[in-house]
Amino acid sequence: MKKVISLFMLFLVLSYIPSHALVVHTGKQIQLNVDTATPVMLSETKQTAFIKVSLTGFAQEKDGVRTPANIAIVIDKSGSMGGQKMQQAIEAAVMAVNILDANDIVSIITYDNSAEVIVPATKVSDKDSIIRRIRNIRANGSTALFAGVSKGAGEVRKFIEKNRVNRVILLSDGQANVGPSTPTELGQLGISLAKERISVTTIGLGLGYNEDLMTQLAGYSDGNHAFVENANDLVKIFRYEFGDVMSVIAQDVNIIINCSPNVRPIRVLGRKADIIGNRIHTRMNQMYSEQEKFVLIEVEVLPAAEGTSYELAAVDVSYENLRSHKKDTISGNTKIAFSSSREKIKKSTNIAVMEKAVEQVAAENNRQAIQLRDKGQVHEAKKVLNQTAEYLKDKASAYNSDSIKKLEQENRQDAEEIDDESRWNTKRKDLKARIYKRSKQQSY
């Protein structure tokens, strides 16, 4: 009897609680962390600071359920793709089909002088039929890359849904020489596809492709990019890529950062973003299970008196949760304090955030070195790389960081090799790919 009365009283209590107070969280959410590299800064001094907005995808359930994929594999079959390249491209595509299951959609597009749909967008139920068509692909002709990606996007649109991973995977070994062919034109295509929630992963094979075009197309659509010098590595790269495809847990991630009135945003490192006054907006197309993606902002902080503290920045994030099929929102902030004690300032430094900030600054410098090298200013490019290596050396010592020390050694090697004309094509592709991966926190 007492148990019945207790349950009745609990019911009465709950019935008088306002409905907005009864928040029940089901499923999982992305983890948001907002940190500054220097949470305590020198008082009475104008200075710069780094803010890191970090998002980490939640773990996929062990029940094996994942977000279904809607993938267009676009294969360059121009004449230069003959022999081993085409054989490995076919094996990579076959491997991809075998990984997918009947809940997924796949289409296969090839292009040379024009684009052709080999397998129209279809559920991956009859794998043997799809694989037979892939194995019949032969190389010949020119490189209508724009048409190939456009045709692939067209197949994705047939089954496009916000609760699917909608992606075009482009493989090319050559320069786009039929139709639109500049990095700007392909970048614009990437922007338009991103608005449709379609990302483009670009895989450059060998030494003949245009890495500026491929990284812009991938970058503007928030896809992956890989430089594959040896065709024998294609299957491995496809395996990595489909590992990402099968671990997408969120899409259409919008990040808004509002800085304090005493803080002026200078730049966002590594990612495209809109800065209007003290407000920064950027987005990511996808988030992956248990992977971290972040936005790094460099800001100017106005002088403040010792003992002052305030909120440096507030962050609001919204995204489509592919597990719950609902739109989630999360918020966070980071604070800053001011002191005249340099010891206190040093002890407060967030080394993990500083390491990432230093890495992104080095990446920006390396972009500048590539631009100088492209203009024939080899000496100046080498100087930038060496200066960056010295910057990395100082930071590695200051923060006792092995990861920064490794970057320093990498930069010194790049500086030694940048004036080797016979190796510049390879070095440039490698540099662009490394910069891209660090900027986007790509998993492979």
N, C-alpha and C positions, 0 to 999 in steps of 0.2 A: 504493500500500500504506500509506504514511504517513497519507494522508487517511482511509483506512478505520479505522486504529488511533486516530486523533484523534477521530473520530466515536464510536467505541466507548468511549473514555475519557470523553468528554462525557456519554454515556448513563449510565455508571457513577456519575459525579459527581452528575448530576441525580437518579438513583434513590435517593441517600442524603440528599437534601435533604427536610426535612419538608414535607408537602403544603401546610400553611398558609403556607409561605414562597413558594410559587409562585402569586402573585396576578397573574392576567392581566386587565387592564382592557379590555373591549370596549365600543364605543359611547361615549356622552358622558354627562357628569354636570352637574348644576347647579353653578354656582360659588358658594361661600359665602365671605363676608368679614365678620369681626367686628371692629369698630373702636370706639374711644371718641373723643369730640370733644376731650378733654383728656387725652392719654396721660401727661402729667406734671402733677401737681397740687401745690398748696401744702401743705407739711408742717405738722404739728401743728394742723390746722384741719378741722373738720367742714364738708363742702360737698357739692354735688350734681354729678353727671356725667351725660352722655348716652351710651348705648351704641347703636350701630346694627348690627343684624343684617341683612345684605344678601344676597339671593339673585338670581342672574342666570341666566336660561334659556339653555341652549346653542343654537347655531345649528341650524336644520333642515338636513337633508341636501339636496344639490342634485339628488337623484334624483327630487324631486317627491313622494315618499311622505310623507303626513301622517297624523295620527290622524283616523279617520273621525268624523263628527259625528252626533249624535242630537238634533235640534232641534225644539222645539215653538214655533211662532210664534203668539202669542195676541193677537188684535186686538179692541180695543174697537169695537163697532159700534152704540153707543148713539146716540140722535138727534143729539147735538151733534157727532158725527163725520161728518155729512153734507157733501156738496160736495167742496171742495178737500182737506180732511183725509183723507177716505176714499179719494179718488183717489190721493193721494200714498202713503197706507198700502198700498194695493194695488200700486202701482209698486215700493215698497220690498220688499214680500214677493215679488213676481215676480223682482226683481233677486237676492234671496237664493236663490231656487230655482235660478236660472240659474248662480249661483256654485257651488252644491253639485254633487256628481257621484254616480254610481251606487253608490258605497260608503257614501254618507251616508243617514241616515234623516231624514225631515221629516214634521211634522204641522202642520195649520193649524186653529186653534180661534178661533171668534168668540164674543163674549158681549154681550148686552144685558140683558134681564130674566133670562135664564138663559144657560148656556154650550152651545155646539153644536160638534161636531167636523165641520169641513168636509172635511178630508182626514185620514183616520186615518193613524197612523204607518206610513210606507211607504218603501221604497228610492226614491231619486230617479233612477228610470230612465225613466219616462214623464213627462217634464217638461210636455209640452203638456197632458196631462190635469190635472195639478196646477194649472197656471196658469189653465186654463179655470175651475176651481172658485173660484180666488182672485178672478178678475175678476167673478164673479157675486155677490160680497159686497155687501150693501146696508145702510145705516145706519138704525136705528130702536130705540126702547125705552130702558130704564134701564141701570144699570152694575153688573152682578153680577161684580165684579172677582175676588173670592176664588174664585168658582166657575170663572171662566175660567182662572186659574192652576192650580187643582186639576185641572181637566180636562186642561190642557196637561201637567202632571206625570204624569197617568195615561197619556197617550200615550207620553211619554218612557220610562216604566217598562216598556213592552212590549218595548223593545230595550235596556234599560239594561245596560251593561257597563263594567267598570273601565277598559277600553282604548278607550272612546269618550268624546268630549266631550259630556256629557249636560247640556243647557241648555234653559231656558224663556226666551223673549224676549217680554216683555210691552209692548204699546203701549196707552197710555190717555190720553184727554184730559179725563177727568172724575173726580168724586168717587165712590168706591165707595158705592152707596146701596141695594144688595140683598145680603143676607147679611152675614157678618162684614165690618166696614168700618173698624176702628180700626188705627192704626199698630202697636199691640201685637199684635193678632190676625194681621196680615199678617207682622209680624216673627217670630212663632212659627211661621208656615207656612214662612218662610225658613229658620229653624233646623232644622225637621224635614226639609226638602228637602236642606239641606247634608249632613245625616247620611247621606242616600242618594247623595251625590255628584252632586246636581243643583244647578246654580247658576241664579239668576234675574237676568237683565238687565232693568232697567225703563227705559222711554223715556216721559217725560212730555211730552205735546204741548200747546202752547198754555198758557193761564193758568188753566185750570179744575181741574187735577188736584191731588191732595194729595201734596206733595213729601215730607212726613214719612213717609207710608205707603210711598211708592215707594222712598225711600232706605233705610228699614228692611228692606223685603223684599229689596232687592238686597244690602244690607250684611250681613245675617245669613246669606245664602247665598253671599257672596263673589262676587257678580256685578257687572256694570257699571251705571252710571246716567247718563242724559243728559237734560238739559232742552232741548227743541226748541221754541223760541218760534214759528218759522215752519214750516209744513207742507212748504214747498219744500225744507227741509233734511233731511227724513226719509230720502230715498234715500242721501244722503251719510253719515248716522249709521249706517244699516244696513250700509253698505259698511265703515265702521270696525269695527263690531261683528263682522262676519263675517271681517274681517282677524284679529281676536283669536281667534275660533272656530277658524280654520284654522292658528293658530300655537301651539296648546296642546301643550306637550312633557312636562308632568308634572301629576299630580293628587294629591289627598289629602296635602298637604304639612303635616307636623306639626313644630313647632319647640319645643324645650325649652331654656330658658336657666337655668342654675344659677349664681347669683351667689356671690361669695366670702362667707365668714362676716362679713367686715367691711363688707359692702355690703347695704343695705336697698332693695329695689325700691319706688319711690313710685307710679309709674303707667306704663302703656303708652300712647303717644300715637298716636291715629288708628285703632287696631285693638282689637277685643275680645280680651281675654286673661284667663286665670285666674292669679292670683298667690297662692301658698300658701307662706308663709315666704319663703325666698330663691329659690324655684323659680317660673318663669313658663312657662306653656304657651299657645301660640296656634297657629292653623292657617290655611292658605290652600287654597282649593278647587283652584285651577289656577295653573300657571306658564306663561308664554309665551316663545316663542323670542326670545332676545336682549333681553328686557325685564327691568328690575330691579324687584323688589319688596322692601320692607324693613319691619322692625319697629324702632321707636325706643323705648327704655326710659329713663326718668329714674330715677336711683338716688341714694341718700344714702350718702356714703362717710365712714367714721369717721376721726378724726385718726390720722396715722401719722408716725413720725419721718423726718427727712431721710435720704435714701439708701435708704429702704425701697422694695421693689417686690414685687408679687405679681399673680397672675391675678385679674383683675377679674370675669370671667364666662366660663363654658364653654358651648358651644352644640352641641346634637345635633339633626340634621334627618333626617327620613325622608320618602320620597315614592315614588309609583308612577311609574317612568320609562316613558313611553308609546312611546319608541323601542325600548328593550330588552325591554319588558313584564316588568320585574323591579322589585322593591322595592330602592331605593338608600338608603344612609345616608351622611351626611357630618358631620364635626365640625370645630369651630374654637374659638378662644378669643381673648381680648384681655387685655393686661396693663396695669398702671398703675404709675407710679413717683412718688416724692414728693421735692420740692426746695424750698428756701427762695429760690431764684433766680427772680424774676418774669420776667426776660428769657428764661430757659430754658423756663419754663412757656409764655410767649407764643409762642416759636418752635416749640414742639412741637404747638401747636393744629392739629387736623385741620380745615381750613376747610370742606372738602366735607361732612363729617359735621355740623359746626356749622350750616351753611346749612340742611340738612334738619331739624335739631332746632329751629332758630328758626322755620322754616316751619310745623312741626307745632304748636309752642306758639301761634303766631299763629292757626292754624286752631281750636285749642281755645278761645282767647279769642273768636273770631268766633262760635262756637257759643253761648257765653254771651251775646253781644250779641243774637243772634236770640231767645233765651229771654226776655231782658229786654224786647225790643221786643214780643214776643207778649203780655206782661203789661201792655202800655201804658206801660211805663217807657222812653219814647223818649229822654229826656235821659240816663238812665243807660246805655242801649245806645250812644248816640252817644259818651259818655265812654269806654266800654270800647274802642270802635273807634279813637278818637283816642289813647288810652293805648297801644294796640297799635301804632299808627303810630309813636309816639315810641320805643317799644321796638325796632321794626324799624329806625328811623333810627339809633339808637345802635349796633345790631349791624351795620348796613351800613357804618358808619364804622369800627367796630372791626376788621372783617374785610375791608374794602375790597371789598364784595360787590355786584355789579350785580343779582344775582337778589333779594337781600333789599331793595335799593333799589326795585326794581320792585314788590315786595310792599307796601312802605311807601306808595307812590303809590296802589296799588289800595285799601289800607285807608283812606286819606284820602278817596278818592272815595266809598267805601262810607259813611263817616261823614257826608259832605255830603248824601248822598241818602237816608239811613235815615229821616229825618223827613218825607219826601214821601209823603203818604198815597196819592196817586193812582198812585204807582209801586211801593208797597211789595210788592204781590203778585209783580210781576216781579222786583224786587230780591231778595226772599226766596228765590224759586226759583233764581235765579242764584247767590246766596250758598251755598245748600245744595249745589248741584251742584259748585261750585268746591271747597268743603270736602271733599266726598265724593271727588272726583278726586285731591286732594292726599293725603288720608288713605290711599287705596287704591293710589296710584301708577297710576291708570288711564291708558291710552295715548291716549285721545281725550276 
